[in-house]
Amino acid sequence: MGTTASQLGKDSLSEYQELTFLTKQEILLAHKRFTELLTKDEKDLPNTRVPMERILTLPELKSNPFRKRICLVFSTSERKDGGLTFEDFLDLLSAFSDSATIEIKSHYAFRIFDFDDDGTLDRGDLEKLVNCLTGETDDTSLTIEEMRQLIDNILEESDIDKDGTVNLSEFQHVISRSPDFVSSFKIVL
């Protein structure tokens, strides 16, 4: 879009509105929050990428157990380092907005939970998912047997074609039966 990170012109604002589920006010707030993460020198550069470490300081992401995966999934960085441009940041906020469709939300949830990026949720992905949710401390982590039983139950309910993994369409089928998913899969600035 060619503008520096500290600028947001009327033309680029209109373009962003066409590409997201965000309102004009939400885009302006997102821009304000994004530029607050930039150093003084970065504010004058076009298409500045904020490192993941700074993105993770946002209160809205700080307590999310999937915060690093969220950055990695929405980052367009060729280095796969989780750094976000303003456009990446808008994509993230758009997918997590109240206006995003269940198809968009479930697509990104699936990508976030697919830790090895192979297009399926296998036992390894499901174990990492459970560990993110339970906190991996001695007090909260599951025993090997509890983890095996939980993953077996997840696969029993979700793995329609019985190939030992959950693909995107199987995941979306499960999500379609979960009324709380849309309201809980959100980030609001």
Summary of the structure (lengths in Angstrom):
residues: 189
radius of gyration: 18.3
end to end distance: 23.0
largest distance: 57.2
contacts: 513
relative contact order: 0.12
helix: 55%
strand: 3%
